[in-house]
Amino acid sequence: MQKICRFEVKNTHFKLIDNKLPLFMKKIVEYRKLLNVEKTAELKDLKTIYRNAMKESHPDKFQGDDAGLKAAEEKSKAIIEAYHFLVSINPETIKANLPEYTETISTCSITDYKFVEGRLIIDFSNGSVYEYISVPKATYVKMVNADSPGRFAKRHILNSFTWRKKTNQE
């Protein structure tokens, strides 16, 4: 008998059901573990932790040591990725970006969307791209099969799942 993993998402709080984490949620846990931060870390704390972690593993400290340099480059890339992701889903960041997000979802149409590893990435007509984290594949399938995917997204996805604005660098 196969156990189905279910979970619920409300704003930036994730509720675990069936004692399993979705694949993308594991990445968030790994990011927090890498930087050694709690779920409730504030932006200023994240910044301090990030700076200290980068001081310890900055590639410039390993000039002349090729093995150490390569390891430091990999670790610093992972630290940078973790920091940027955790900042983007931090409640303070979401609150600061809420007016722009609300404007986008209420006035712009969806031009494209794709589902990747439990994340729904939606492009809007104003050029904004938002990523919705931990969207169940069944919800995505319902959206694709809906008469109006845009209306379905507005009713069932855009205000129900944790979101973050994607930048051109990602």
Phi and psi in radians as a Rosetta constraint file:
Dihedral C 1 N 2 CA 2 C 2 CIRCULARHARMONIC -1.543 0.35
Dihedral N 2 CA 2 C 2 N 3 CIRCULARHARMONIC 2.320 0.35
Dihedral C 2 N 3 CA 3 C 3 CIRCULARHARMONIC -1.566 0.35
Dihedral N 3 CA 3 C 3 N 4 CIRCULARHARMONIC 2.249 0.35
Dihedral C 3 N 4 CA 4 C 4 CIRCULARHARMONIC -1.643 0.35
Dihedral N 4 CA 4 C 4 N 5 CIRCULARHARMONIC 2.298 0.35
Dihedral C 4 N 5 CA 5 C 5 CIRCULARHARMONIC -1.509 0.35
Dihedral N 5 CA 5 C 5 N 6 CIRCULARHARMONIC 2.151 0.35
Dihedral C 5 N 6 CA 6 C 6 CIRCULARHARMONIC -2.120 0.35
Dihedral N 6 CA 6 C 6 N 7 CIRCULARHARMONIC 2.610 0.35
Dihedral C 6 N 7 CA 7 C 7 CIRCULARHARMONIC -2.699 0.35
Dihedral N 7 CA 7 C 7 N 8 CIRCULARHARMONIC 2.802 0.35
Dihedral C 7 N 8 CA 8 C 8 CIRCULARHARMONIC -2.202 0.35
Dihedral N 8 CA 8 C 8 N 9 CIRCULARHARMONIC 2.592 0.35
Dihedral C 8 N 9 CA 9 C 9 CIRCULARHARMONIC -2.257 0.35
Dihedral N 9 CA 9 C 9 N 10 CIRCULARHARMONIC 2.300 0.35
Dihedral C 9 N 10 CA 10 C 10 CIRCULARHARMONIC -2.337 0.35
Dihedral N 10 CA 10 C 10 N 11 CIRCULARHARMONIC 2.054 0.35
Dihedral C 10 N 11 CA 11 C 11 CIRCULARHARMONIC 0.876 0.35
Dihedral N 11 CA 11 C 11 N 12 CIRCULARHARMONIC -1.985 0.35
Dihedral C 11 N 12 CA 12 C 12 CIRCULARHARMONIC -1.926 0.35
Dihedral N 12 CA 12 C 12 N 13 CIRCULARHARMONIC 0.295 0.35
Dihedral C 12 N 13 CA 13 C 13 CIRCULARHARMONIC -1.911 0.35
Dihedral N 13 CA 13 C 13 N 14 CIRCULARHARMONIC 2.250 0.35
Dihedral C 13 N 14 CA 14 C 14 CIRCULARHARMONIC -1.851 0.35
Dihedral N 14 CA 14 C 14 N 15 CIRCULARHARMONIC 2.375 0.35
Dihedral C 14 N 15 CA 15 C 15 CIRCULARHARMONIC -1.975 0.35
Dihedral N 15 CA 15 C 15 N 16 CIRCULARHARMONIC 2.137 0.35
Dihedral C 15 N 16 CA 16 C 16 CIRCULARHARMONIC -1.500 0.35
Dihedral N 16 CA 16 C 16 N 17 CIRCULARHARMONIC 2.313 0.35
Dihedral C 16 N 17 CA 17 C 17 CIRCULARHARMONIC -2.216 0.35
Dihedral N 17 CA 17 C 17 N 18 CIRCULARHARMONIC 2.459 0.35
Dihedral C 17 N 18 CA 18 C 18 CIRCULARHARMONIC 1.193 0.35
Dihedral N 18 CA 18 C 18 N 19 CIRCULARHARMONIC 0.352 0.35
Dihedral C 18 N 19 CA 19 C 19 CIRCULARHARMONIC 0.966 0.35
Dihedral N 19 CA 19 C 19 N 20 CIRCULARHARMONIC 0.565 0.35
Dihedral C 19 N 20 CA 20 C 20 CIRCULARHARMONIC -2.314 0.35
Dihedral N 20 CA 20 C 20 N 21 CIRCULARHARMONIC 2.605 0.35
Dihedral C 20 N 21 CA 21 C 21 CIRCULARHARMONIC -1.850 0.35
Dihedral N 21 CA 21 C 21 N 22 CIRCULARHARMONIC 2.399 0.35
Dihedral C 21 N 22 CA 22 C 22 CIRCULARHARMONIC -1.073 0.35
Dihedral N 22 CA 22 C 22 N 23 CIRCULARHARMONIC 2.752 0.35
Dihedral C 22 N 23 CA 23 C 23 CIRCULARHARMONIC -0.893 0.35
Dihedral N 23 CA 23 C 23 N 24 CIRCULARHARMONIC -0.827 0.35
Dihedral C 23 N 24 CA 24 C 24 CIRCULARHARMONIC -1.241 0.35
Dihedral N 24 CA 24 C 24 N 25 CIRCULARHARMONIC -0.528 0.35
Dihedral C 24 N 25 CA 25 C 25 CIRCULARHARMONIC -1.129 0.35
Dihedral N 25 CA 25 C 25 N 26 CIRCULARHARMONIC -0.600 0.35
Dihedral C 25 N 26 CA 26 C 26 CIRCULARHARMONIC -1.066 0.35
Dihedral N 26 CA 26 C 26 N 27 CIRCULARHARMONIC -0.614 0.35
Dihedral C 26 N 27 CA 27 C 27 CIRCULARHARMONIC -1.132 0.35
Dihedral N 27 CA 27 C 27 N 28 CIRCULARHARMONIC -0.696 0.35
Dihedral C 27 N 28 CA 28 C 28 CIRCULARHARMONIC -1.102 0.35
Dihedral N 28 CA 28 C 28 N 29 CIRCULARHARMONIC -0.759 0.35
Dihedral C 28 N 29 CA 29 C 29 CIRCULARHARMONIC -1.082 0.35
Dihedral N 29 CA 29 C 29 N 30 CIRCULARHARMONIC -0.741 0.35
Dihedral C 29 N 30 CA 30 C 30 CIRCULARHARMONIC -1.089 0.35
Dihedral N 30 CA 30 C 30 N 31 CIRCULARHARMONIC -0.727 0.35
Dihedral C 30 N 31 CA 31 C 31 CIRCULARHARMONIC -1.066 0.35
Dihedral N 31 CA 31 C 31 N 32 CIRCULARHARMONIC -0.792 0.35
Dihedral C 31 N 32 CA 32 C 32 CIRCULARHARMONIC -1.114 0.35
Dihedral N 32 CA 32 C 32 N 33 CIRCULARHARMONIC -0.679 0.35
Dihedral C 32 N 33 CA 33 C 33 CIRCULARHARMONIC -1.189 0.35
Dihedral N 33 CA 33 C 33 N 34 CIRCULARHARMONIC -0.716 0.35
Dihedral C 33 N 34 CA 34 C 34 CIRCULARHARMONIC -1.030 0.35
Dihedral N 34 CA 34 C 34 N 35 CIRCULARHARMONIC -0.768 0.35
Dihedral C 34 N 35 CA 35 C 35 CIRCULARHARMONIC -1.564 0.35
Dihedral N 35 CA 35 C 35 N 36 CIRCULARHARMONIC -0.102 0.35
Dihedral C 35 N 36 CA 36 C 36 CIRCULARHARMONIC 0.991 0.35
Dihedral N 36 CA 36 C 36 N 37 CIRCULARHARMONIC 0.945 0.35
Dihedral C 36 N 37 CA 37 C 37 CIRCULARHARMONIC -2.137 0.35
Dihedral N 37 CA 37 C 37 N 38 CIRCULARHARMONIC 2.709 0.35
Dihedral C 37 N 38 CA 38 C 38 CIRCULARHARMONIC -1.517 0.35
Dihedral N 38 CA 38 C 38 N 39 CIRCULARHARMONIC 2.877 0.35
Dihedral C 38 N 39 CA 39 C 39 CIRCULARHARMONIC -1.054 0.35
Dihedral N 39 CA 39 C 39 N 40 CIRCULARHARMONIC -0.546 0.35
Dihedral C 39 N 40 CA 40 C 40 CIRCULARHARMONIC -1.606 0.35
Dihedral N 40 CA 40 C 40 N 41 CIRCULARHARMONIC 0.209 0.35
Dihedral C 40 N 41 CA 41 C 41 CIRCULARHARMONIC -1.062 0.35
Dihedral N 41 CA 41 C 41 N 42 CIRCULARHARMONIC 2.376 0.35
Dihedral C 41 N 42 CA 42 C 42 CIRCULARHARMONIC -1.473 0.35
Dihedral N 42 CA 42 C 42 N 43 CIRCULARHARMONIC 2.858 0.35
Dihedral C 42 N 43 CA 43 C 43 CIRCULARHARMONIC -1.000 0.35
Dihedral N 43 CA 43 C 43 N 44 CIRCULARHARMONIC -0.760 0.35
Dihedral C 43 N 44 CA 44 C 44 CIRCULARHARMONIC -1.130 0.35
Dihedral N 44 CA 44 C 44 N 45 CIRCULARHARMONIC -0.614 0.35
Dihedral C 44 N 45 CA 45 C 45 CIRCULARHARMONIC -1.193 0.35
Dihedral N 45 CA 45 C 45 N 46 CIRCULARHARMONIC -0.727 0.35
Dihedral C 45 N 46 CA 46 C 46 CIRCULARHARMONIC -1.030 0.35
Dihedral N 46 CA 46 C 46 N 47 CIRCULARHARMONIC -0.744 0.35
Dihedral C 46 N 47 CA 47 C 47 CIRCULARHARMONIC -1.112 0.35
Dihedral N 47 CA 47 C 47 N 48 CIRCULARHARMONIC -0.775 0.35
Dihedral C 47 N 48 CA 48 C 48 CIRCULARHARMONIC -1.110 0.35
Dihedral N 48 CA 48 C 48 N 49 CIRCULARHARMONIC -0.794 0.35
Dihedral C 48 N 49 CA 49 C 49 CIRCULARHARMONIC -1.088 0.35
Dihedral N 49 CA 49 C 49 N 50 CIRCULARHARMONIC -0.743 0.35
Dihedral C 49 N 50 CA 50 C 50 CIRCULARHARMONIC -1.058 0.35
Dihedral N 50 CA 50 C 50 N 51 CIRCULARHARMONIC -0.846 0.35
Dihedral C 50 N 51 CA 51 C 51 CIRCULARHARMONIC -1.066 0.35
Dihedral N 51 CA 51 C 51 N 52 CIRCULARHARMONIC -0.749 0.35
Dihedral C 51 N 52 CA 52 C 52 CIRCULARHARMONIC -1.133 0.35
Dihedral N 52 CA 52 C 52 N 53 CIRCULARHARMONIC -0.717 0.35
Dihedral C 52 N 53 CA 53 C 53 CIRCULARHARMONIC -1.132 0.35
Dihedral N 53 CA 53 C 53 N 54 CIRCULARHARMONIC -0.679 0.35
Dihedral C 53 N 54 CA 54 C 54 CIRCULARHARMONIC -1.214 0.35
Dihedral N 54 CA 54 C 54 N 55 CIRCULARHARMONIC -0.589 0.35
Dihedral C 54 N 55 CA 55 C 55 CIRCULARHARMONIC -1.084 0.35
Dihedral N 55 CA 55 C 55 N 56 CIRCULARHARMONIC -0.698 0.35
Dihedral C 55 N 56 CA 56 C 56 CIRCULARHARMONIC -1.241 0.35
Dihedral N 56 CA 56 C 56 N 57 CIRCULARHARMONIC -0.604 0.35
Dihedral C 56 N 57 CA 57 C 57 CIRCULARHARMONIC -2.091 0.35
Dihedral N 57 CA 57 C 57 N 58 CIRCULARHARMONIC 0.430 0.35
Dihedral C 57 N 58 CA 58 C 58 CIRCULARHARMONIC -1.220 0.35
Dihedral N 58 CA 58 C 58 N 59 CIRCULARHARMONIC 2.334 0.35
Dihedral C 58 N 59 CA 59 C 59 CIRCULARHARMONIC -1.019 0.35
Dihedral N 59 CA 59 C 59 N 60 CIRCULARHARMONIC -0.462 0.35
Dihedral C 59 N 60 CA 60 C 60 CIRCULARHARMONIC -1.118 0.35
Dihedral N 60 CA 60 C 60 N 61 CIRCULARHARMONIC -0.386 0.35
Dihedral C 60 N 61 CA 61 C 61 CIRCULARHARMONIC -1.294 0.35
Dihedral N 61 CA 61 C 61 N 62 CIRCULARHARMONIC -0.241 0.35
Dihedral C 61 N 62 CA 62 C 62 CIRCULARHARMONIC -2.013 0.35
Dihedral N 62 CA 62 C 62 N 63 CIRCULARHARMONIC 0.540 0.35
Dihedral C 62 N 63 CA 63 C 63 CIRCULARHARMONIC -1.143 0.35
Dihedral N 63 CA 63 C 63 N 64 CIRCULARHARMONIC 2.280 0.35
Dihedral C 63 N 64 CA 64 C 64 CIRCULARHARMONIC 1.631 0.35
Dihedral N 64 CA 64 C 64 N 65 CIRCULARHARMONIC -0.270 0.35
Dihedral C 64 N 65 CA 65 C 65 CIRCULARHARMONIC -1.955 0.35
Dihedral N 65 CA 65 C 65 N 66 CIRCULARHARMONIC 1.625 0.35
Dihedral C 65 N 66 CA 66 C 66 CIRCULARHARMONIC -1.039 0.35
Dihedral N 66 CA 66 C 66 N 67 CIRCULARHARMONIC -0.748 0.35
Dihedral C 66 N 67 CA 67 C 67 CIRCULARHARMONIC -1.149 0.35
Dihedral N 67 CA 67 C 67 N 68 CIRCULARHARMONIC -0.784 0.35
Dihedral C 67 N 68 CA 68 C 68 CIRCULARHARMONIC -1.141 0.35
Dihedral N 68 CA 68 C 68 N 69 CIRCULARHARMONIC -0.663 0.35
Dihedral C 68 N 69 CA 69 C 69 CIRCULARHARMONIC -1.098 0.35
Dihedral N 69 CA 69 C 69 N 70 CIRCULARHARMONIC -0.807 0.35
Dihedral C 69 N 70 CA 70 C 70 CIRCULARHARMONIC -1.108 0.35
Dihedral N 70 CA 70 C 70 N 71 CIRCULARHARMONIC -0.759 0.35
Dihedral C 70 N 71 CA 71 C 71 CIRCULARHARMONIC -1.112 0.35
Dihedral N 71 CA 71 C 71 N 72 CIRCULARHARMONIC -0.724 0.35
Dihedral C 71 N 72 CA 72 C 72 CIRCULARHARMONIC -1.144 0.35
Dihedral N 72 CA 72 C 72 N 73 CIRCULARHARMONIC -0.671 0.35
Dihedral C 72 N 73 CA 73 C 73 CIRCULARHARMONIC -1.104 0.35
Dihedral N 73 CA 73 C 73 N 74 CIRCULARHARMONIC -0.776 0.35
Dihedral C 73 N 74 CA 74 C 74 CIRCULARHARMONIC -1.110 0.35
Dihedral N 74 CA 74 C 74 N 75 CIRCULARHARMONIC -0.787 0.35
Dihedral C 74 N 75 CA 75 C 75 CIRCULARHARMONIC -1.156 0.35
Dihedral N 75 CA 75 C 75 N 76 CIRCULARHARMONIC -0.709 0.35
Dihedral C 75 N 76 CA 76 C 76 CIRCULARHARMONIC -1.159 0.35
Dihedral N 76 CA 76 C 76 N 77 CIRCULARHARMONIC -0.633 0.35
Dihedral C 76 N 77 CA 77 C 77 CIRCULARHARMONIC -1.089 0.35
Dihedral N 77 CA 77 C 77 N 78 CIRCULARHARMONIC -0.749 0.35
Dihedral C 77 N 78 CA 78 C 78 CIRCULARHARMONIC -1.134 0.35
Dihedral N 78 CA 78 C 78 N 79 CIRCULARHARMONIC -0.698 0.35
Dihedral C 78 N 79 CA 79 C 79 CIRCULARHARMONIC -1.134 0.35
Dihedral N 79 CA 79 C 79 N 80 CIRCULARHARMONIC -0.761 0.35
Dihedral C 79 N 80 CA 80 C 80 CIRCULARHARMONIC -1.089 0.35
Dihedral N 80 CA 80 C 80 N 81 CIRCULARHARMONIC -0.809 0.35
Dihedral C 80 N 81 CA 81 C 81 CIRCULARHARMONIC -1.058 0.35
Dihedral N 81 CA 81 C 81 N 82 CIRCULARHARMONIC -0.795 0.35
Dihedral C 81 N 82 CA 82 C 82 CIRCULARHARMONIC -1.091 0.35
Dihedral N 82 CA 82 C 82 N 83 CIRCULARHARMONIC -0.800 0.35
Dihedral C 82 N 83 CA 83 C 83 CIRCULARHARMONIC -1.045 0.35
Dihedral N 83 CA 83 C 83 N 84 CIRCULARHARMONIC -0.884 0.35
Dihedral C 83 N 84 CA 84 C 84 CIRCULARHARMONIC -1.088 0.35
Dihedral N 84 CA 84 C 84 N 85 CIRCULARHARMONIC -0.677 0.35
Dihedral C 84 N 85 CA 85 C 85 CIRCULARHARMONIC -1.180 0.35
Dihedral N 85 CA 85 C 85 N 86 CIRCULARHARMONIC -0.840 0.35
Dihedral C 85 N 86 CA 86 C 86 CIRCULARHARMONIC -1.114 0.35
Dihedral N 86 CA 86 C 86 N 87 CIRCULARHARMONIC -0.609 0.35
Dihedral C 86 N 87 CA 87 C 87 CIRCULARHARMONIC -1.137 0.35
Dihedral N 87 CA 87 C 87 N 88 CIRCULARHARMONIC -0.698 0.35
Dihedral C 87 N 88 CA 88 C 88 CIRCULARHARMONIC -1.201 0.35
Dihedral N 88 CA 88 C 88 N 89 CIRCULARHARMONIC -0.434 0.35
Dihedral C 88 N 89 CA 89 C 89 CIRCULARHARMONIC -1.833 0.35
Dihedral N 89 CA 89 C 89 N 90 CIRCULARHARMONIC 0.103 0.35
Dihedral C 89 N 90 CA 90 C 90 CIRCULARHARMONIC -1.170 0.35
Dihedral N 90 CA 90 C 90 N 91 CIRCULARHARMONIC 2.428 0.35
Dihedral C 90 N 91 CA 91 C 91 CIRCULARHARMONIC -0.964 0.35
Dihedral N 91 CA 91 C 91 N 92 CIRCULARHARMONIC -0.598 0.35
Dihedral C 91 N 92 CA 92 C 92 CIRCULARHARMONIC -1.142 0.35
Dihedral N 92 CA 92 C 92 N 93 CIRCULARHARMONIC -0.707 0.35
Dihedral C 92 N 93 CA 93 C 93 CIRCULARHARMONIC -1.171 0.35
Dihedral N 93 CA 93 C 93 N 94 CIRCULARHARMONIC -0.777 0.35
Dihedral C 93 N 94 CA 94 C 94 CIRCULARHARMONIC -1.077 0.35
Dihedral N 94 CA 94 C 94 N 95 CIRCULARHARMONIC -0.736 0.35
Dihedral C 94 N 95 CA 95 C 95 CIRCULARHARMONIC -1.099 0.35
Dihedral N 95 CA 95 C 95 N 96 CIRCULARHARMONIC -0.723 0.35
Dihedral C 95 N 96 CA 96 C 96 CIRCULARHARMONIC -1.161 0.35
Dihedral N 96 CA 96 C 96 N 97 CIRCULARHARMONIC -0.584 0.35
Dihedral C 96 N 97 CA 97 C 97 CIRCULARHARMONIC -1.606 0.35
Dihedral N 97 CA 97 C 97 N 98 CIRCULARHARMONIC -0.035 0.35
Dihedral C 97 N 98 CA 98 C 98 CIRCULARHARMONIC -1.026 0.35
Dihedral N 98 CA 98 C 98 N 99 CIRCULARHARMONIC -0.761 0.35
Dihedral C 98 N 99 CA 99 C 99 CIRCULARHARMONIC -1.039 0.35
Dihedral N 99 CA 99 C 99 N 100 CIRCULARHARMONIC -0.773 0.35
Dihedral C 99 N 100 CA 100 C 100 CIRCULARHARMONIC -1.130 0.35
Dihedral N 100 CA 100 C 100 N 101 CIRCULARHARMONIC -0.742 0.35
Dihedral C 100 N 101 CA 101 C 101 CIRCULARHARMONIC -1.091 0.35
Dihedral N 101 CA 101 C 101 N 102 CIRCULARHARMONIC -0.803 0.35
Dihedral C 101 N 102 CA 102 C 102 CIRCULARHARMONIC -1.067 0.35
Dihedral N 102 CA 102 C 102 N 103 CIRCULARHARMONIC -0.738 0.35
Dihedral C 102 N 103 CA 103 C 103 CIRCULARHARMONIC -1.063 0.35
Dihedral N 103 CA 103 C 103 N 104 CIRCULARHARMONIC -0.775 0.35
Dihedral C 103 N 104 CA 104 C 104 CIRCULARHARMONIC -1.107 0.35
Dihedral N 104 CA 104 C 104 N 105 CIRCULARHARMONIC -0.883 0.35
Dihedral C 104 N 105 CA 105 C 105 CIRCULARHARMONIC -1.264 0.35
Dihedral N 105 CA 105 C 105 N 106 CIRCULARHARMONIC -0.381 0.35
Dihedral C 105 N 106 CA 106 C 106 CIRCULARHARMONIC -1.597 0.35
Dihedral N 106 CA 106 C 106 N 107 CIRCULARHARMONIC -0.419 0.35
Dihedral C 106 N 107 CA 107 C 107 CIRCULARHARMONIC -2.000 0.35
Dihedral N 107 CA 107 C 107 N 108 CIRCULARHARMONIC -0.280 0.35
Dihedral C 107 N 108 CA 108 C 108 CIRCULARHARMONIC -1.883 0.35
Dihedral N 108 CA 108 C 108 N 109 CIRCULARHARMONIC 2.622 0.35
Dihedral C 108 N 109 CA 109 C 109 CIRCULARHARMONIC -1.631 0.35
Dihedral N 109 CA 109 C 109 N 110 CIRCULARHARMONIC 2.803 0.35
Dihedral C 109 N 110 CA 110 C 110 CIRCULARHARMONIC -1.456 0.35
Dihedral N 110 CA 110 C 110 N 111 CIRCULARHARMONIC 2.208 0.35
Dihedral C 110 N 111 CA 111 C 111 CIRCULARHARMONIC -1.756 0.35
Dihedral N 111 CA 111 C 111 N 112 CIRCULARHARMONIC -0.478 0.35
Dihedral C 111 N 112 CA 112 C 112 CIRCULARHARMONIC -2.796 0.35
Dihedral N 112 CA 112 C 112 N 113 CIRCULARHARMONIC 2.730 0.35
Dihedral C 112 N 113 CA 113 C 113 CIRCULARHARMONIC -2.719 0.35
Dihedral N 113 CA 113 C 113 N 114 CIRCULARHARMONIC 2.652 0.35
Dihedral C 113 N 114 CA 114 C 114 CIRCULARHARMONIC -2.621 0.35
Dihedral N 114 CA 114 C 114 N 115 CIRCULARHARMONIC 2.709 0.35
Dihedral C 114 N 115 CA 115 C 115 CIRCULARHARMONIC -1.998 0.35
Dihedral N 115 CA 115 C 115 N 116 CIRCULARHARMONIC 2.106 0.35
Dihedral C 115 N 116 CA 116 C 116 CIRCULARHARMONIC -2.363 0.35
Dihedral N 116 CA 116 C 116 N 117 CIRCULARHARMONIC 2.008 0.35
Dihedral C 116 N 117 CA 117 C 117 CIRCULARHARMONIC 0.855 0.35
Dihedral N 117 CA 117 C 117 N 118 CIRCULARHARMONIC 0.861 0.35
Dihedral C 117 N 118 CA 118 C 118 CIRCULARHARMONIC 1.401 0.35
Dihedral N 118 CA 118 C 118 N 119 CIRCULARHARMONIC 0.132 0.35
Dihedral C 118 N 119 CA 119 C 119 CIRCULARHARMONIC -2.054 0.35
Dihedral N 119 CA 119 C 119 N 120 CIRCULARHARMONIC 2.346 0.35
Dihedral C 119 N 120 CA 120 C 120 CIRCULARHARMONIC -1.828 0.35
Dihedral N 120 CA 120 C 120 N 121 CIRCULARHARMONIC 2.100 0.35
Dihedral C 120 N 121 CA 121 C 121 CIRCULARHARMONIC -1.870 0.35
Dihedral N 121 CA 121 C 121 N 122 CIRCULARHARMONIC 2.109 0.35
Dihedral C 121 N 122 CA 122 C 122 CIRCULARHARMONIC -2.086 0.35
Dihedral N 122 CA 122 C 122 N 123 CIRCULARHARMONIC 2.241 0.35
Dihedral C 122 N 123 CA 123 C 123 CIRCULARHARMONIC -1.704 0.35
Dihedral N 123 CA 123 C 123 N 124 CIRCULARHARMONIC 2.346 0.35
Dihedral C 123 N 124 CA 124 C 124 CIRCULARHARMONIC -1.882 0.35
Dihedral N 124 CA 124 C 124 N 125 CIRCULARHARMONIC 2.831 0.35
Dihedral C 124 N 125 CA 125 C 125 CIRCULARHARMONIC -1.136 0.35
Dihedral N 125 CA 125 C 125 N 126 CIRCULARHARMONIC -0.308 0.35
Dihedral C 125 N 126 CA 126 C 126 CIRCULARHARMONIC -1.538 0.35
Dihedral N 126 CA 126 C 126 N 127 CIRCULARHARMONIC 0.088 0.35
Dihedral C 126 N 127 CA 127 C 127 CIRCULARHARMONIC 1.646 0.35
Dihedral N 127 CA 127 C 127 N 128 CIRCULARHARMONIC -0.134 0.35
Dihedral C 127 N 128 CA 128 C 128 CIRCULARHARMONIC -1.276 0.35
Dihedral N 128 CA 128 C 128 N 129 CIRCULARHARMONIC 2.544 0.35
Dihedral C 128 N 129 CA 129 C 129 CIRCULARHARMONIC -2.237 0.35
Dihedral N 129 CA 129 C 129 N 130 CIRCULARHARMONIC 2.166 0.35
Dihedral C 129 N 130 CA 130 C 130 CIRCULARHARMONIC -2.094 0.35
Dihedral N 130 CA 130 C 130 N 131 CIRCULARHARMONIC 2.540 0.35
Dihedral C 130 N 131 CA 131 C 131 CIRCULARHARMONIC -1.974 0.35
Dihedral N 131 CA 131 C 131 N 132 CIRCULARHARMONIC 2.256 0.35
Dihedral C 131 N 132 CA 132 C 132 CIRCULARHARMONIC -1.882 0.35
Dihedral N 132 CA 132 C 132 N 133 CIRCULARHARMONIC 2.138 0.35
Dihedral C 132 N 133 CA 133 C 133 CIRCULARHARMONIC -1.609 0.35
Dihedral N 133 CA 133 C 133 N 134 CIRCULARHARMONIC 2.415 0.35
Dihedral C 133 N 134 CA 134 C 134 CIRCULARHARMONIC 1.130 0.35
Dihedral N 134 CA 134 C 134 N 135 CIRCULARHARMONIC 0.628 0.35
Dihedral C 134 N 135 CA 135 C 135 CIRCULARHARMONIC -1.336 0.35
Dihedral N 135 CA 135 C 135 N 136 CIRCULARHARMONIC 2.165 0.35
Dihedral C 135 N 136 CA 136 C 136 CIRCULARHARMONIC -1.110 0.35
Dihedral N 136 CA 136 C 136 N 137 CIRCULARHARMONIC 2.533 0.35
Dihedral C 136 N 137 CA 137 C 137 CIRCULARHARMONIC -1.045 0.35
Dihedral N 137 CA 137 C 137 N 138 CIRCULARHARMONIC -0.602 0.35
Dihedral C 137 N 138 CA 138 C 138 CIRCULARHARMONIC -1.071 0.35
Dihedral N 138 CA 138 C 138 N 139 CIRCULARHARMONIC -0.670 0.35
Dihedral C 138 N 139 CA 139 C 139 CIRCULARHARMONIC -1.169 0.35
Dihedral N 139 CA 139 C 139 N 140 CIRCULARHARMONIC -0.713 0.35
Dihedral C 139 N 140 CA 140 C 140 CIRCULARHARMONIC -1.085 0.35
Dihedral N 140 CA 140 C 140 N 141 CIRCULARHARMONIC -0.759 0.35
Dihedral C 140 N 141 CA 141 C 141 CIRCULARHARMONIC -1.084 0.35
Dihedral N 141 CA 141 C 141 N 142 CIRCULARHARMONIC -0.710 0.35
Dihedral C 141 N 142 CA 142 C 142 CIRCULARHARMONIC -1.090 0.35
Dihedral N 142 CA 142 C 142 N 143 CIRCULARHARMONIC -0.683 0.35
Dihedral C 142 N 143 CA 143 C 143 CIRCULARHARMONIC -1.125 0.35
Dihedral N 143 CA 143 C 143 N 144 CIRCULARHARMONIC -0.785 0.35
Dihedral C 143 N 144 CA 144 C 144 CIRCULARHARMONIC -1.093 0.35
Dihedral N 144 CA 144 C 144 N 145 CIRCULARHARMONIC -0.671 0.35
Dihedral C 144 N 145 CA 145 C 145 CIRCULARHARMONIC -1.507 0.35
Dihedral N 145 CA 145 C 145 N 146 CIRCULARHARMONIC -0.084 0.35
Dihedral C 145 N 146 CA 146 C 146 CIRCULARHARMONIC -1.223 0.35
Dihedral N 146 CA 146 C 146 N 147 CIRCULARHARMONIC 2.662 0.35
Dihedral C 146 N 147 CA 147 C 147 CIRCULARHARMONIC -1.018 0.35
Dihedral N 147 CA 147 C 147 N 148 CIRCULARHARMONIC -0.681 0.35
Dihedral C 147 N 148 CA 148 C 148 CIRCULARHARMONIC -2.283 0.35
Dihedral N 148 CA 148 C 148 N 149 CIRCULARHARMONIC 1.695 0.35
Dihedral C 148 N 149 CA 149 C 149 CIRCULARHARMONIC -1.005 0.35
Dihedral N 149 CA 149 C 149 N 150 CIRCULARHARMONIC -0.616 0.35
Dihedral C 149 N 150 CA 150 C 150 CIRCULARHARMONIC -1.104 0.35
Dihedral N 150 CA 150 C 150 N 151 CIRCULARHARMONIC -0.762 0.35
Dihedral C 150 N 151 CA 151 C 151 CIRCULARHARMONIC -1.184 0.35
Dihedral N 151 CA 151 C 151 N 152 CIRCULARHARMONIC -0.707 0.35
Dihedral C 151 N 152 CA 152 C 152 CIRCULARHARMONIC -1.055 0.35
Dihedral N 152 CA 152 C 152 N 153 CIRCULARHARMONIC -0.784 0.35
Dihedral C 152 N 153 CA 153 C 153 CIRCULARHARMONIC -1.071 0.35
Dihedral N 153 CA 153 C 153 N 154 CIRCULARHARMONIC -0.749 0.35
Dihedral C 153 N 154 CA 154 C 154 CIRCULARHARMONIC -1.109 0.35
Dihedral N 154 CA 154 C 154 N 155 CIRCULARHARMONIC -0.621 0.35
Dihedral C 154 N 155 CA 155 C 155 CIRCULARHARMONIC -1.432 0.35
Dihedral N 155 CA 155 C 155 N 156 CIRCULARHARMONIC -0.593 0.35
Dihedral C 155 N 156 CA 156 C 156 CIRCULARHARMONIC -2.114 0.35
Dihedral N 156 CA 156 C 156 N 157 CIRCULARHARMONIC -0.177 0.35
Dihedral C 156 N 157 CA 157 C 157 CIRCULARHARMONIC -2.172 0.35
Dihedral N 157 CA 157 C 157 N 158 CIRCULARHARMONIC -0.921 0.35
Dihedral C 157 N 158 CA 158 C 158 CIRCULARHARMONIC -1.006 0.35
Dihedral N 158 CA 158 C 158 N 159 CIRCULARHARMONIC -0.571 0.35
Dihedral C 158 N 159 CA 159 C 159 CIRCULARHARMONIC -1.906 0.35
Dihedral N 159 CA 159 C 159 N 160 CIRCULARHARMONIC 0.122 0.35
Dihedral C 159 N 160 CA 160 C 160 CIRCULARHARMONIC -1.894 0.35
Dihedral N 160 CA 160 C 160 N 161 CIRCULARHARMONIC -0.365 0.35
Dihedral C 160 N 161 CA 161 C 161 CIRCULARHARMONIC -2.078 0.35
Dihedral N 161 CA 161 C 161 N 162 CIRCULARHARMONIC 2.669 0.35
Dihedral C 161 N 162 CA 162 C 162 CIRCULARHARMONIC -1.073 0.35
Dihedral N 162 CA 162 C 162 N 163 CIRCULARHARMONIC 2.334 0.35
Dihedral C 162 N 163 CA 163 C 163 CIRCULARHARMONIC -2.205 0.35
Dihedral N 163 CA 163 C 163 N 164 CIRCULARHARMONIC 2.763 0.35
Dihedral C 163 N 164 CA 164 C 164 CIRCULARHARMONIC -2.609 0.35
Dihedral N 164 CA 164 C 164 N 165 CIRCULARHARMONIC 2.548 0.35
Dihedral C 164 N 165 CA 165 C 165 CIRCULARHARMONIC -1.405 0.35
Dihedral N 165 CA 165 C 165 N 166 CIRCULARHARMONIC 2.285 0.35
Dihedral C 165 N 166 CA 166 C 166 CIRCULARHARMONIC -1.526 0.35
Dihedral N 166 CA 166 C 166 N 167 CIRCULARHARMONIC 2.499 0.35
Dihedral C 166 N 167 CA 167 C 167 CIRCULARHARMONIC -1.790 0.35
Dihedral N 167 CA 167 C 167 N 168 CIRCULARHARMONIC 2.982 0.35
Dihedral C 167 N 168 CA 168 C 168 CIRCULARHARMONIC -1.158 0.35
Dihedral N 168 CA 168 C 168 N 169 CIRCULARHARMONIC -0.378 0.35
Dihedral C 168 N 169 CA 169 C 169 CIRCULARHARMONIC -1.307 0.35
Dihedral N 169 CA 169 C 169 N 170 CIRCULARHARMONIC -0.363 0.35
